[in-house]
Each structure stands twice: as structure tokens, then as C-alpha cells.
Amino acid sequence: MTHARTNLRNAVIAALIGSDVAGSRVYSNRSNVVDEASLPAINVVTLPETSTQRDLNSSAYMRKLTLNIELKASDVNDVLVADVVDNFAETIEAAMAADPTFAGMATNVALTGTNFTKEIAGDIPIGVLTLNYQATYFA
Amino acid sequence: MGFTDLMDSALGACTSVLGEQVSYTPQGGSAVTINGIFDNRFIEIGKGGGMPVMSRRPTLGIRNSDLLALPAIDDQVVVRGTTYKVIETDDGGDGSTLLILARTS
């Protein structure tokens, strides 16, 4: 039986693939390298989760999962790379907001923050935009 | 012949034997063809967390005396058909400069 967290993560990945920001280059908890030429790419990372027992007579928990969507995209223009990732972020946020329950898998999936950094060690600047979501679900 | 001249001569030999012809255009100036030692090695960036990216780190080693003025940021270089801009200059103190490059397209 697949854990509800896995199902939810896979549903998020499917939604992001459907948004067509990065084609099929949407990964789950990826730590291997991606080639710069294949950007943009998205990594869906599930981080710590808090759990509260639903009630004393239940084995189910209300869980609050931190889910980060890390987008990496490049542009030869050092200034415009921020605009590039912002445009992608708009599409990602729309895809995530289209169904905040992900077909009933969660009671809500909400954006809680955004962080932008830039990596300039390579031959072109790479923008890194991380969208922080909190998913509340019962399992 | 002083030490500076000896170094310049040695650098000229190095860039002509180990280097290749590149087109160098200073900001507001005209293109000149010089010899430079190009390196375009792979690097892994963003290892600190998440998904690292495999990129490249292009550099060009040149002899300063091949140019009319010292290289500067935003000068342009064409190497192997690719246009780069200079994003950093590292003066070797011996008459050479290592140029850190970024692609422009």
C-alpha cells in the first residue's frame, strides 16, 4: 500500500508536468545532477512533517507536510533570469491552485513562502526559485 | 633582457604553442585576433542542497601585451564560434591574465 504522502507528492508532480513549465523534467527528491542544457527543471522535495493524532480513538493523524518545489532555469542575461523564473512561478502557482485538495488527497495545499537565489558559477546564470507549500492531510 | 621581458617572451611561447586563435573585442574597440589558452571544464554547481546542475566554467588565459589595453569586464571574446563576455579578470602579476567568461547566447 502506498503512503498517502507518496500519493500526494506524485499528484503534485503530475500537476507540474501538466503545467508544462519543464516538460517531463519534474523530479521527486532528486539529488543527482541535471545538465544545464536540460533546464528548466523542477525538483519536488518533501521535508519534515508534523503529525497530530486525530482523536484518542483513532489511529489516523492530521499531518502537515512541508513540500518545496525547487525550480532551476537559466538565461544568458544576468538580470533577466529573475524574470524568467518569476514567469515560471506564475504557471506553477496556477497549477498548484487549480485543485488545492489534489482530488481529496489533502484538505488543503497552500503556498507559504518563496525564495529566490542565483547561481553564477557556471557559464550562464541559473535562477533558483523555491516555492514552499504546506500540505495538510489525514492518514 | 629583464625579468618582465623574459616572462612576456615565455608567455608568448606558451600561448602560441598551447593556445588557439580567438577574436578579442574590447568595449568600444575593434576586434583583434590573439592567442589564448581556453579551458571549458565541467563543474557541478548548487551542491549545497537540492538538485545540482552540471555546467561549465569557461576561462581564457592571455598575454596582456597582445592587447592594446588591459582586459576589462564586458569585453567580448569569440572562441570556437561561441561568443563570451568577460565577467571577471584575474591578473596573474606576470603579464598574463586569466579571463573568467560567460556565454552571451
gemmi code that builds the backbone of each chain (N, CA, C; Angstrom):
import gemmi

chains = {
    "A": [
        ("MET", (0.852, -1.197, 0.000), (0.000, 0.000, 0.000), (0.890, 1.249, 0.000)),
        ("THR", (0.587, 2.159, -0.847), (1.417, 3.357, -0.968), (1.027, 4.380, 0.094)),
        ("HIS", (2.017, 4.988, 0.697), (1.759, 6.002, 1.719), (1.052, 7.201, 1.086)),
        ("ALA", (0.188, 7.808, 1.862), (-0.565, 8.969, 1.367), (0.371, 10.093, 0.950)),
        ("ARG", (1.503, 10.197, 1.658), (2.468, 11.257, 1.301), (3.040, 11.029, -0.098)),
        ("THR", (3.307, 9.775, -0.412), (3.820, 9.440, -1.748), (2.776, 9.772, -2.816)),
        ("ASN", (1.541, 9.395, -2.523), (0.464, 9.686, -3.489), (0.331, 11.189, -3.725)),
        ("LEU", (0.412, 11.934, -2.624), (0.273, 13.393, -2.740), (1.440, 13.981, -3.540)),
        ("ARG", (2.637, 13.525, -3.234), (3.817, 14.030, -3.959), (3.706, 13.706, -5.451)),
        ("ASN", (3.277, 12.474, -5.739), (3.131, 12.087, -7.150), (2.055, 12.915, -7.857)),
        ("ALA", (1.006, 13.263, -7.098), (-0.051, 14.089, -7.687), (0.470, 15.494, -7.989)),
        ("VAL", (1.298, 16.007, -7.095), (1.909, 17.331, -7.336), (2.804, 17.263, -8.575)),
        ("ILE", (3.586, 16.220, -8.670), (4.480, 16.069, -9.832), (3.663, 15.987, -11.125)),
        ("ALA", (2.573, 15.230, -11.080), (1.717, 15.116, -12.285), (1.142, 16.479, -12.665)),
        ("ALA", (0.745, 17.248, -11.661), (0.194, 18.582, -11.943), (1.260, 19.491, -12.562)),
        ("LEU", (2.476, 19.369, -12.077), (3.552, 20.222, -12.592), (3.973, 19.799, -14.001)),
        ("ILE", (3.967, 18.497, -14.248), (4.241, 18.044, -15.623), (3.157, 18.582, -16.548)),
        ("GLY", (1.920, 18.549, -16.066), (0.805, 19.072, -16.854), (0.905, 20.563, -17.117)),
        ("SER", (1.569, 21.281, -16.212), (1.702, 22.733, -16.395), (2.681, 23.074, -17.508)),
        ("ASP", (3.520, 22.099, -17.874), (4.452, 22.219, -18.996), (5.526, 23.292, -18.793)),
        ("VAL", (5.849, 23.596, -17.560), (6.958, 24.525, -17.311), (8.285, 23.869, -17.683)),
        ("ALA", (8.422, 22.607, -17.320), (9.698, 21.921, -17.522), (9.526, 20.606, -18.276)),
        ("GLY", (8.418, 20.481, -18.978), (8.163, 19.227, -19.685), (8.084, 18.083, -18.694)),
        ("SER", (8.761, 16.994, -19.011), (8.764, 15.840, -18.099), (9.892, 15.921, -17.078)),
        ("ARG", (10.627, 17.023, -17.084), (11.776, 17.134, -16.171), (11.315, 17.649, -14.806)),
        ("VAL", (10.403, 16.921, -14.229), (9.906, 17.200, -12.881), (10.258, 15.986, -12.037)),
        ("TYR", (11.092, 16.198, -11.048), (11.666, 15.076, -10.311), (11.186, 15.052, -8.861)),
        ("SER", (11.341, 13.888, -8.269), (10.949, 13.690, -6.871), (12.204, 13.522, -6.021)),
        ("ASN", (12.415, 14.459, -5.103), (13.537, 14.381, -4.157), (14.859, 14.040, -4.855)),
        ("ARG", (15.100, 14.670, -5.964), (16.296, 14.351, -6.744), (17.537, 14.976, -6.109)),
        ("SER", (18.609, 14.185, -6.043), (19.886, 14.730, -5.579), (20.984, 14.541, -6.628)),
        ("ASN", (20.663, 13.839, -7.719), (21.623, 13.710, -8.820), (21.625, 14.988, -9.661)),
        ("VAL", (22.712, 15.185, -10.383), (22.833, 16.402, -11.181), (21.913, 16.371, -12.399)),
        ("VAL", (21.531, 17.560, -12.839), (20.878, 17.707, -14.140), (21.804, 18.561, -14.997)),
        ("ASP", (21.756, 18.326, -16.299), (22.611, 19.097, -17.188), (21.996, 20.475, -17.427)),
        ("GLU", (22.848, 21.460, -17.447), (22.396, 22.844, -17.677), (21.565, 22.960, -18.955)),
        ("ALA", (21.932, 22.187, -19.972), (21.233, 22.270, -21.250), (19.789, 21.779, -21.150)),
        ("SER", (19.484, 21.016, -20.103), (18.125, 20.474, -19.989), (17.230, 21.319, -19.089)),
        ("LEU", (17.721, 22.456, -18.628), (16.886, 23.344, -17.816), (15.844, 24.020, -18.702)),
        ("PRO", (14.678, 24.387, -18.183), (14.296, 24.348, -16.776), (13.976, 22.942, -16.281)),
        ("ALA", (14.183, 22.770, -14.984), (13.844, 21.505, -14.337), (13.279, 21.818, -12.953)),
        ("ILE", (12.462, 20.910, -12.482), (11.791, 21.103, -11.192), (12.069, 19.898, -10.307)),
        ("ASN", (12.341, 20.174, -9.048), (12.528, 19.114, -8.062), (11.493, 19.299, -6.953)),
        ("VAL", (10.697, 18.286, -6.734), (9.695, 18.344, -5.670), (10.274, 17.631, -4.449)),
        ("VAL", (10.438, 18.401, -3.407), (11.117, 17.871, -2.212), (10.152, 17.918, -1.030)),
        ("THR", (9.960, 16.771, -0.421), (9.118, 16.736, 0.774), (10.030, 16.742, 1.992)),
        ("LEU", (9.774, 17.720, 2.837), (10.628, 17.951, 4.007), (9.872, 17.547, 5.270)),
        ("PRO", (10.292, 17.936, 6.452), (9.656, 17.422, 7.668), (8.145, 17.618, 7.706)),
        ("GLU", (7.550, 16.722, 8.418), (6.093, 16.681, 8.537), (5.744, 16.589, 10.016)),
        ("THR", (4.781, 17.370, 10.445), (4.305, 17.237, 11.824), (3.025, 16.408, 11.816)),
        ("SER", (2.816, 15.683, 12.905), (1.646, 14.804, 12.989), (0.941, 15.008, 14.323)),
        ("THR", (-0.368, 15.108, 14.271), (-1.184, 15.219, 15.484), (-2.271, 14.164, 15.414)),
        ("GLN", (-2.390, 13.367, 16.482), (-3.408, 12.318, 16.456), (-4.794, 12.950, 16.333)),
        ("ARG", (-5.572, 12.395, 15.443), (-6.881, 12.993, 15.134), (-7.773, 13.001, 16.371)),
        ("ASP", (-7.889, 11.888, 17.030), (-8.570, 11.807, 18.326), (-8.075, 10.545, 19.020)),
        ("LEU", (-8.435, 10.413, 20.262), (-7.874, 9.314, 21.062), (-8.291, 7.945, 20.547)),
        ("ASN", (-9.408, 7.876, 19.871), (-9.915, 6.579, 19.409), (-9.522, 6.280, 17.957)),
        ("SER", (-8.633, 7.089, 17.432), (-8.304, 6.914, 16.019), (-6.793, 6.708, 15.840)),
        ("SER", (-6.449, 5.918, 14.881), (-5.032, 5.755, 14.560), (-4.606, 6.717, 13.455)),
        ("ALA", (-5.538, 7.516, 12.995), (-5.224, 8.468, 11.931), (-4.626, 9.749, 12.519)),
        ("TYR", (-3.819, 10.381, 11.733), (-3.148, 11.619, 12.148), (-3.491, 12.747, 11.183)),
        ("MET", (-3.549, 13.932, 11.768), (-3.567, 15.102, 10.897), (-2.104, 15.469, 10.663)),
        ("ARG", (-1.729, 15.523, 9.429), (-0.313, 15.742, 9.093), (-0.148, 17.062, 8.333)),
        ("LYS", (0.892, 17.752, 8.695), (1.228, 18.984, 7.981), (2.613, 18.784, 7.356)),
        ("LEU", (2.607, 18.666, 6.064), (3.814, 18.333, 5.308), (4.376, 19.576, 4.623)),
        ("THR", (5.643, 19.820, 4.825), (6.312, 20.897, 4.083), (6.762, 20.337, 2.736)),
        ("LEU", (6.326, 20.983, 1.693), (6.602, 20.492, 0.341), (7.232, 21.641, -0.454)),
        ("ASN", (8.466, 21.461, -0.846), (9.162, 22.511, -1.587), (9.227, 22.174, -3.074)),
        ("ILE", (8.906, 23.146, -3.872), (9.037, 22.999, -5.326), (10.215, 23.864, -5.751)),
        ("GLU", (11.283, 23.204, -6.128), (12.515, 23.909, -6.497), (12.630, 23.956, -8.014)),
        ("LEU", (12.602, 25.163, -8.550), (12.705, 25.354, -9.995), (14.077, 25.918, -10.322)),
        ("LYS", (14.737, 25.329, -11.302), (16.000, 25.889, -11.784), (15.855, 26.198, -13.268)),
        ("ALA", (16.203, 27.424, -13.633), (16.110, 27.846, -15.036), (17.273, 28.789, -15.323)),
        ("SER", (17.685, 28.836, -16.568), (18.848, 29.656, -16.916), (18.480, 30.710, -17.943)),
        ("ASP", (19.298, 31.729, -17.979), (19.183, 32.745, -19.023), (20.551, 33.405, -19.156)),
        ("VAL", (20.935, 33.719, -20.379), (22.258, 34.326, -20.561), (22.321, 35.720, -19.944)),
        ("ASN", (21.157, 36.336, -19.767), (21.123, 37.683, -19.193), (21.039, 37.594, -17.677)),
        ("ASP", (22.046, 38.104, -17.040), (22.163, 38.022, -15.586), (20.982, 38.690, -14.874)),
        ("VAL", (20.441, 39.717, -15.476), (19.336, 40.461, -14.844), (17.995, 39.785, -15.130)),
        ("LEU", (17.841, 39.298, -16.356), (16.542, 38.768, -16.764), (16.226, 37.400, -16.186)),
        ("VAL", (17.234, 36.722, -15.640), (16.987, 35.361, -15.152), (15.939, 35.359, -14.036)),
        ("ALA", (15.882, 36.431, -13.254), (14.862, 36.534, -12.199), (13.470, 36.608, -12.813)),
        ("ASP", (13.349, 37.357, -13.913), (12.052, 37.458, -14.590), (11.635, 36.106, -15.171)),
        ("VAL", (12.627, 35.383, -15.687), (12.342, 34.073, -16.284), (11.739, 33.137, -15.241)),
        ("VAL", (12.368, 33.057, -14.078), (11.837, 32.134, -13.067), (10.519, 32.654, -12.485)),
        ("ASP", (10.349, 33.975, -12.422), (9.063, 34.516, -11.946), (7.922, 34.110, -12.881)),
        ("ASN", (8.195, 34.158, -14.175), (7.160, 33.744, -15.134), (6.794, 32.280, -14.941)),
        ("PHE", (7.816, 31.455, -14.748), (7.540, 30.031, -14.497), (6.780, 29.851, -13.186)),
        ("ALA", (7.139, 30.646, -12.193), (6.490, 30.524, -10.883), (4.999, 30.802, -10.996)),
        ("GLU", (4.647, 31.772, -11.827), (3.234, 32.097, -12.000), (2.463, 30.879, -12.523)),
        ("THR", (3.073, 30.180, -13.467), (2.428, 28.989, -14.027), (2.351, 27.871, -12.995)),
        ("ILE", (3.429, 27.704, -12.232), (3.446, 26.654, -11.205), (2.381, 26.940, -10.136)),
        ("GLU", (2.315, 28.185, -9.697), (1.333, 28.538, -8.661), (-0.092, 28.297, -9.165)),
        ("ALA", (-0.337, 28.606, -10.436), (-1.676, 28.378, -11.006), (-1.987, 26.885, -11.040)),
        ("ALA", (-0.994, 26.085, -11.396), (-1.205, 24.632, -11.445), (-1.483, 24.075, -10.050)),
        ("MET", (-0.778, 24.620, -9.054), (-0.968, 24.136, -7.681), (-2.307, 24.598, -7.113)),
        ("ALA", (-2.772, 25.761, -7.559), (-4.025, 26.310, -7.025), (-5.249, 25.754, -7.737)),
        ("ALA", (-5.032, 25.079, -8.846), (-6.176, 24.599, -9.636), (-7.046, 23.644, -8.825)),
        ("ASP", (-6.414, 22.821, -8.030), (-7.163, 21.923, -7.139), (-6.374, 21.801, -5.835)),
        ("PRO", (-6.661, 22.664, -4.871), (-5.855, 22.684, -3.631), (-5.989, 21.427, -2.783)),
        ("THR", (-6.945, 20.560, -3.107), (-7.069, 19.307, -2.339), (-6.445, 18.128, -3.095)),
        ("PHE", (-6.060, 18.351, -4.301), (-5.491, 17.286, -5.140), (-6.392, 16.049, -5.104)),
        ("ALA", (-7.596, 16.283, -5.590), (-8.623, 15.230, -5.699), (-8.914, 14.573, -4.348)),
        ("GLY", (-8.902, 15.386, -3.307), (-9.273, 14.880, -1.981), (-8.137, 14.225, -1.210)),
        ("MET", (-6.939, 14.205, -1.767), (-5.810, 13.610, -1.037), (-5.403, 14.469, 0.152)),
        ("ALA", (-5.641, 15.776, 0.043), (-5.293, 16.698, 1.127), (-6.511, 17.562, 1.433)),
        ("THR", (-6.527, 18.110, 2.640), (-7.599, 19.073, 2.920), (-7.235, 20.431, 2.335)),
        ("ASN", (-5.944, 20.674, 2.232), (-5.501, 21.921, 1.621), (-4.003, 21.854, 1.320)),
        ("VAL", (-3.614, 22.466, 0.226), (-2.197, 22.645, -0.090), (-2.009, 24.133, -0.377)),
        ("ALA", (-1.252, 24.814, 0.493), (-1.191, 26.274, 0.401), (0.254, 26.762, 0.304)),
        ("LEU", (0.430, 27.806, -0.473), (1.748, 28.437, -0.608), (2.064, 29.213, 0.673)),
        ("THR", (3.233, 28.951, 1.241), (3.604, 29.643, 2.489), (4.819, 30.553, 2.323)),
        ("GLY", (5.503, 30.441, 1.209), (6.665, 31.311, 1.020), (7.375, 31.023, -0.284)),
        ("THR", (8.228, 31.964, -0.671), (9.000, 31.830, -1.911), (10.401, 32.360, -1.657)),
        ("ASN", (11.380, 31.694, -2.225), (12.759, 32.151, -2.078), (13.450, 32.121, -3.441)),
        ("PHE", (14.234, 33.163, -3.715), (14.955, 33.223, -4.988), (16.440, 33.395, -4.730)),
        ("THR", (17.235, 32.597, -5.395), (18.685, 32.786, -5.378), (19.201, 32.626, -6.811)),
        ("LYS", (20.437, 33.010, -6.992), (21.031, 32.916, -8.326), (22.389, 32.257, -8.207)),
        ("GLU", (22.645, 31.312, -9.093), (23.947, 30.657, -9.114), (24.707, 31.151, -10.336)),
        ("ILE", (25.879, 31.728, -10.109), (26.608, 32.346, -11.222), (27.976, 31.707, -11.436)),
        ("ALA", (28.169, 30.533, -10.878), (29.477, 29.884, -11.011), (29.675, 29.271, -12.388)),
        ("GLY", (28.598, 29.050, -13.127), (28.713, 28.400, -14.423), (28.836, 29.392, -15.561)),
        ("ASP", (28.687, 28.891, -16.789), (28.886, 29.766, -17.947), (27.671, 30.629, -18.258)),
        ("ILE", (26.526, 30.326, -17.645), (25.374, 31.240, -17.717), (24.700, 31.243, -16.344)),
        ("PRO", (24.047, 32.341, -15.985), (23.390, 32.406, -14.671), (22.209, 31.432, -14.592)),
        ("ILE", (22.053, 30.853, -13.430), (20.941, 29.941, -13.180), (20.117, 30.509, -12.028)),
        ("GLY", (18.838, 30.716, -12.292), (17.934, 31.175, -11.244), (17.352, 29.984, -10.514)),
        ("VAL", (17.297, 30.098, -9.207), (16.739, 29.017, -8.386), (15.575, 29.609, -7.595)),
        ("LEU", (14.399, 29.165, -7.918), (13.209, 29.656, -7.221), (12.610, 28.488, -6.442)),
        ("THR", (12.448, 28.683, -5.155), (11.858, 27.634, -4.325), (10.517, 28.124, -3.792)),
        ("LEU", (9.486, 27.387, -4.122), (8.141, 27.681, -3.626), (7.859, 26.738, -2.472)),
        ("ASN", (7.555, 27.303, -1.316), (7.290, 26.485, -0.130), (5.772, 26.316, 0.030)),
        ("TYR", (5.352, 25.083, 0.076), (3.933, 24.789, 0.305), (3.770, 23.994, 1.598)),
        ("GLN", (2.612, 24.172, 2.213), (2.259, 23.294, 3.322), (1.004, 22.522, 2.929)),
        ("ALA", (1.134, 21.206, 2.997), (0.010, 20.329, 2.671), (-0.541, 19.742, 3.964)),
        ("THR", (-1.828, 19.903, 4.151), (-2.485, 19.312, 5.312), (-3.313, 18.122, 4.837)),
        ("TYR", (-3.085, 16.982, 5.447), (-3.841, 15.799, 5.035), (-4.001, 14.852, 6.218)),
        ("PHE", (-4.903, 13.914, 6.116), (-5.158, 12.931, 7.169), (-4.753, 11.549, 6.667)),
        ("ALA", (-4.011, 10.863, 7.499), (-3.612, 9.493, 7.121), (-3.145, 8.767, 8.367)),
    ],
    "B": [
        ("MET", (68.047, 41.690, -21.262), (66.591, 41.462, -21.166), (66.221, 41.267, -19.705)),
        ("GLY", (65.266, 42.082, -19.233), (64.844, 41.989, -17.838), (63.869, 40.843, -17.609)),
        ("PHE", (63.520, 40.645, -16.337), (62.629, 39.549, -15.977), (61.257, 39.695, -16.646)),
        ("THR", (60.742, 40.929, -16.671), (59.420, 41.161, -17.275), (59.418, 40.767, -18.747)),
        ("ASP", (60.514, 41.136, -19.448), (60.608, 40.781, -20.866), (60.717, 39.269, -21.054)),
        ("LEU", (61.473, 38.620, -20.135), (61.603, 37.160, -20.212), (60.241, 36.490, -20.023)),
        ("MET", (59.498, 36.969, -19.023), (58.171, 36.404, -18.767), (57.252, 36.609, -19.962)),
        ("ASP", (57.316, 37.796, -20.541), (56.458, 38.091, -21.685), (56.802, 37.171, -22.853)),
        ("SER", (58.103, 36.935, -23.025), (58.532, 36.046, -24.095), (58.057, 34.611, -23.838)),
        ("ALA", (58.184, 34.183, -22.567), (57.732, 32.833, -22.210), (56.221, 32.696, -22.399)),
        ("LEU", (55.486, 33.745, -21.995), (54.023, 33.703, -22.161), (53.638, 33.633, -23.632)),
        ("GLY", (54.384, 34.370, -24.455), (54.123, 34.337, -25.894), (54.327, 32.936, -26.452)),
        ("ALA", (55.391, 32.270, -25.986), (55.646, 30.896, -26.449), (54.529, 29.965, -25.990)),
        ("CYS", (54.111, 30.135, -24.720), (53.047, 29.267, -24.176), (51.737, 29.435, -24.944)),
        ("THR", (51.332, 30.687, -25.160), (50.036, 30.900, -25.806), (50.070, 30.490, -27.274)),
        ("SER", (51.236, 30.591, -27.899), (51.273, 30.200, -29.317), (51.329, 28.681, -29.476)),
        ("VAL", (51.966, 27.991, -28.520), (52.080, 26.531, -28.625), (50.843, 25.845, -28.047)),
        ("LEU", (50.427, 26.289, -26.854), (49.312, 25.625, -26.167), (47.955, 26.265, -26.458)),
        ("GLY", (47.991, 27.488, -26.986), (46.727, 28.206, -27.154), (46.119, 28.040, -28.526)),
        ("GLU", (45.119, 28.839, -28.770), (44.432, 28.838, -30.059), (44.048, 30.274, -30.389)),
        ("GLN", (43.731, 30.508, -31.637), (43.366, 31.860, -32.044), (41.948, 32.184, -31.594)),
        ("VAL", (41.807, 33.353, -30.986), (40.487, 33.825, -30.569), (40.345, 35.267, -31.021)),
        ("SER", (39.103, 35.692, -31.151), (38.833, 37.089, -31.500), (38.484, 37.839, -30.219)),
        ("TYR", (39.200, 38.922, -29.983), (39.012, 39.687, -28.742), (38.561, 41.099, -29.077)),
        ("THR", (37.432, 41.505, -28.491), (36.907, 42.852, -28.762), (36.751, 43.618, -27.457)),
        ("PRO", (37.612, 44.609, -27.236), (37.436, 45.438, -26.037), (36.188, 46.298, -26.178)),
        ("GLN", (35.612, 46.675, -25.053), (34.439, 47.552, -25.092), (34.779, 48.843, -25.847)),
        ("GLY", (34.009, 49.138, -26.871), (34.211, 50.343, -27.640), (35.383, 50.271, -28.604)),
        ("GLY", (35.989, 49.100, -28.696), (37.145, 48.957, -29.574), (36.883, 48.010, -30.725)),
        ("SER", (37.922, 47.731, -31.466), (37.809, 46.832, -32.612), (38.365, 45.459, -32.261)),
        ("ALA", (37.852, 44.464, -32.951), (38.279, 43.092, -32.706), (39.725, 42.877, -33.141)),
        ("VAL", (40.453, 42.136, -32.338), (41.803, 41.718, -32.722), (41.898, 40.207, -32.523)),
        ("THR", (42.761, 39.589, -33.297), (42.972, 38.151, -33.142), (44.225, 37.930, -32.307)),
        ("ILE", (44.061, 37.179, -31.232), (45.193, 36.874, -30.347), (45.188, 35.379, -30.052)),
        ("ASN", (46.253, 34.929, -29.436), (46.293, 33.542, -28.968), (45.920, 33.503, -27.492)),
        ("GLY", (45.135, 32.514, -27.126), (44.762, 32.348, -25.730), (44.599, 30.876, -25.399)),
        ("ILE", (44.755, 30.560, -24.132), (44.600, 29.163, -23.692), (43.207, 29.023, -23.083)),
        ("PHE", (42.358, 28.311, -23.829), (40.944, 28.203, -23.454), (40.712, 26.937, -22.646)),
        ("ASP", (39.893, 27.084, -21.614), (39.508, 25.921, -20.809), (38.008, 26.010, -20.569)),
        ("ASN", (37.333, 24.900, -20.726), (35.865, 24.914, -20.609), (35.415, 23.684, -19.828)),
        ("ARG", (35.937, 23.547, -18.647), (35.703, 22.313, -17.890), (34.306, 22.262, -17.283)),
        ("PHE", (33.856, 21.023, -17.053), (32.582, 20.814, -16.376), (32.723, 21.173, -14.905)),
        ("ILE", (31.690, 21.765, -14.370), (31.624, 21.970, -12.925), (30.210, 21.635, -12.455)),
        ("GLU", (30.132, 21.222, -11.207), (28.835, 20.932, -10.607), (28.506, 22.090, -9.687)),
        ("ILE", (27.395, 22.734, -9.924), (27.065, 23.885, -9.083), (25.762, 23.622, -8.328)),
        ("GLY", (25.651, 24.282, -7.176), (24.460, 24.112, -6.339), (24.470, 22.825, -5.565)),
        ("LYS", (25.663, 22.404, -5.144), (25.776, 21.143, -4.406), (25.262, 21.270, -2.975)),
        ("GLY", (25.065, 22.517, -2.544), (24.699, 22.737, -1.142), (23.376, 22.116, -0.739)),
        ("GLY", (22.542, 21.809, -1.664), (21.248, 21.234, -1.339), (20.397, 21.171, -2.573)),
        ("GLY", (19.472, 20.255, -2.596), (18.588, 20.141, -3.744), (19.278, 19.497, -4.934)),
        ("MET", (18.909, 19.947, -6.073), (19.291, 19.315, -7.329), (20.464, 20.068, -7.963)),
        ("PRO", (21.663, 19.517, -7.939), (22.801, 20.229, -8.530), (22.688, 20.283, -10.058)),
        ("VAL", (23.387, 21.238, -10.639), (23.370, 21.405, -12.097), (24.792, 21.252, -12.624)),
        ("MET", (24.916, 20.477, -13.690), (26.204, 20.331, -14.358), (26.348, 21.457, -15.373)),
        ("SER", (27.332, 22.307, -15.131), (27.536, 23.444, -16.016), (28.988, 23.432, -16.492)),
        ("ARG", (29.423, 24.536, -17.025), (30.808, 24.671, -17.469), (31.384, 25.968, -16.910)),
        ("ARG", (32.716, 26.002, -16.831), (33.389, 27.193, -16.331), (34.418, 27.618, -17.364)),
        ("PRO", (34.013, 28.419, -18.365), (34.973, 28.805, -19.401), (35.951, 29.877, -18.913)),
        ("THR", (37.214, 29.655, -19.193), (38.243, 30.644, -18.883), (39.195, 30.752, -20.076)),
        ("LEU", (39.857, 31.881, -20.153), (40.837, 32.091, -21.226), (42.065, 32.766, -20.628)),
        ("GLY", (43.196, 32.126, -20.795), (44.451, 32.720, -20.352), (45.095, 33.466, -21.510)),
        ("ILE", (45.444, 34.725, -21.288), (46.015, 35.531, -22.377), (47.292, 36.242, -21.911)),
        ("ARG", (48.035, 36.720, -22.877), (49.206, 37.565, -22.594), (48.764, 39.019, -22.752)),
        ("ASN", (48.953, 39.794, -21.700), (48.457, 41.178, -21.716), (49.011, 41.996, -22.867)),
        ("SER", (50.251, 41.731, -23.231), (50.883, 42.561, -24.263), (50.309, 42.306, -25.656)),
        ("ASP", (49.459, 41.272, -25.779), (48.782, 41.037, -27.057), (47.640, 42.020, -27.286)),
        ("LEU", (47.265, 42.737, -26.213), (46.172, 43.706, -26.324), (46.721, 45.120, -26.179)),
        ("LEU", (45.978, 46.080, -26.716), (46.401, 47.476, -26.603), (46.183, 48.007, -25.197)),
        ("ALA", (45.185, 47.453, -24.517), (44.900, 47.860, -23.137), (44.613, 46.610, -22.312)),
        ("LEU", (44.682, 46.740, -21.012), (44.409, 45.588, -20.159), (42.977, 45.100, -20.366)),
        ("PRO", (42.762, 43.795, -20.307), (41.393, 43.275, -20.466), (40.493, 43.807, -19.362)),
        ("ALA", (39.206, 43.937, -19.695), (38.263, 44.501, -18.735), (36.935, 43.750, -18.792)),
        ("ILE", (36.192, 43.880, -17.719), (34.867, 43.261, -17.657), (33.996, 43.814, -18.784)),
        ("ASP", (33.232, 42.928, -19.385), (32.322, 43.212, -20.516), (33.009, 43.261, -21.868)),
        ("ASP", (34.334, 43.079, -21.917), (34.964, 42.841, -23.217), (34.390, 41.531, -23.775)),
        ("GLN", (34.488, 41.361, -25.099), (33.917, 40.147, -25.698), (34.997, 39.299, -26.349)),
        ("VAL", (34.792, 37.991, -26.288), (35.723, 37.043, -26.879), (34.927, 36.020, -27.678)),
        ("VAL", (35.404, 35.705, -28.861), (34.799, 34.613, -29.626), (35.807, 33.468, -29.673)),
        ("VAL", (35.393, 32.342, -29.119), (36.237, 31.150, -29.082), (35.448, 29.986, -29.669)),
        ("ARG", (36.020, 29.340, -30.647), (35.397, 28.159, -31.270), (33.950, 28.448, -31.687)),
        ("GLY", (33.720, 29.648, -32.171), (32.401, 30.004, -32.688), (31.402, 30.458, -31.645)),
        ("THR", (31.792, 30.436, -30.384), (30.879, 30.874, -29.324), (31.343, 32.226, -28.787)),
        ("THR", (30.377, 33.125, -28.595), (30.705, 34.456, -28.080), (30.541, 34.477, -26.564)),
        ("TYR", (31.551, 34.996, -25.905), (31.547, 35.126, -24.452), (31.792, 36.589, -24.091)),
        ("LYS", (31.361, 36.936, -22.883), (31.786, 38.231, -22.335), (32.657, 37.962, -21.117)),
        ("VAL", (33.541, 38.892, -20.868), (34.426, 38.770, -19.707), (33.639, 39.208, -18.476)),
        ("ILE", (33.544, 38.323, -17.497), (32.817, 38.692, -16.271), (33.769, 38.914, -15.095)),
        ("GLU", (35.016, 38.503, -15.265), (36.000, 38.748, -14.205), (37.388, 38.632, -14.813)),
        ("THR", (38.307, 39.422, -14.298), (39.689, 39.312, -14.762), (40.580, 39.009, -13.558)),
        ("ASP", (41.461, 38.057, -13.748), (42.368, 37.653, -12.669), (43.800, 37.912, -13.143)),
        ("ASP", (44.341, 39.038, -12.704), (45.693, 39.447, -13.131), (46.727, 38.513, -12.505)),
        ("GLY", (47.483, 37.848, -13.364), (48.472, 36.897, -12.867), (49.701, 37.554, -12.263)),
        ("GLY", (49.867, 38.854, -12.496), (51.018, 39.558, -11.951), (52.303, 39.286, -12.712)),
        ("ASP", (52.217, 38.512, -13.782), (53.403, 38.157, -14.556), (53.243, 38.549, -16.025)),
        ("GLY", (52.252, 39.428, -16.266), (51.990, 39.817, -17.652), (50.884, 39.002, -18.291)),
        ("SER", (50.299, 38.086, -17.505), (49.193, 37.293, -18.032), (47.920, 37.643, -17.260)),
        ("THR", (46.785, 37.337, -17.867), (45.503, 37.497, -17.178), (44.629, 36.294, -17.494)),
        ("LEU", (43.995, 35.780, -16.464), (43.004, 34.726, -16.666), (41.638, 35.404, -16.722)),
        ("LEU", (40.959, 35.211, -17.833), (39.635, 35.813, -18.013), (38.562, 34.788, -17.651)),
        ("ILE", (37.656, 35.182, -16.794), (36.509, 34.338, -16.477), (35.391, 34.752, -17.422)),
        ("LEU", (34.839, 33.784, -18.137), (33.903, 34.104, -19.222), (32.491, 33.610, -18.935)),
        ("ALA", (31.534, 34.269, -19.589), (30.141, 33.808, -19.557), (29.597, 33.867, -20.970)),
        ("ARG", (28.810, 32.887, -21.326), (28.231, 32.858, -22.670), (27.258, 34.018, -22.849)),
        ("THR", (27.166, 34.520, -24.068), (26.204, 35.587, -24.341), (25.004, 35.081, -25.130)),
        ("SER", (25.046, 33.827, -25.531), (23.882, 33.269, -26.239), (23.844, 31.773, -26.022)),
    ],
}
model = gemmi.Model(1)
for chain_id, residues in chains.items():
    chain = gemmi.Chain(chain_id)
    for i, (resn, *xyz) in enumerate(residues, 1):
        res = gemmi.Residue()
        res.name, res.seqid = resn, gemmi.SeqId(i, " ")
        for name, pos in zip(("N", "CA", "C"), xyz):
            atom = gemmi.Atom()
            atom.name, atom.element = name, gemmi.Element(name[0])
            atom.pos, atom.b_iso = gemmi.Position(*pos), 0.0
            res.add_atom(atom)
        chain.add_residue(res)
    model.add_chain(chain)
structure = gemmi.Structure()
structure.add_model(model)
structure.setup_entities()
